[in-house]
Amino acid sequence: MPREGGEGVEMWLVWIIIAVILFIGEILIPGFFLLWFGIGALLSLLLSFSGASVFWQLVVWAVSSTVLFLVTKPLTANWTKRGSSYPKFMDTFIGKPALVTKTVDNVSGTGLVKVGSDVWSAKSERDDIVFHEGDKVLIVGHEGNRLVVSAPPDPE
């Protein structure tokens, strides 16, 4: 694709950018899916240095990525299915008290609570309940790295 001035796009640079984006995506999205397409982009990067056409670079990228994905899928499926008998880190907060440091309101999407010396994003267990700064709450679960809180039980 020519640029202004008649210069062509440096395909090796395009493949590096694609590979970096795919590798960052792999870090952010679990499951060993984008990794293989990033490796395919690196293979196409090597091919671009040989002067091969963009068509063949795309063919190598698509074929190598698909083959890598299909060949390694059974292996990576076993890795990602392995469970642990230890509780997940976020599960260790369940049942602990917390102090609201920023209003917890599901409708506006705000909420911070302090647990020990750490501050975590939080949401209310129910959308119709809002907790205000200074309120004491009980952690009842989590969604990803966001704590789910409710009112603590009344002391009897």
Secondary structure, 3 states (H helix, E strand, C coil): CCCCCCCCCCHHHHHHHHHHHHHHHHHHCCCCCHHHHHHHHHHHHHHHHCCCCHHHHHHHHHHHHHHHHHHHHHHHHHHHHCCCCCCCHHHHHCCCEEEEEEEEECCCCEEEEEECCEEEEEEECCCCCCECCCCEEEEEEEECCEEEEECCCCCC
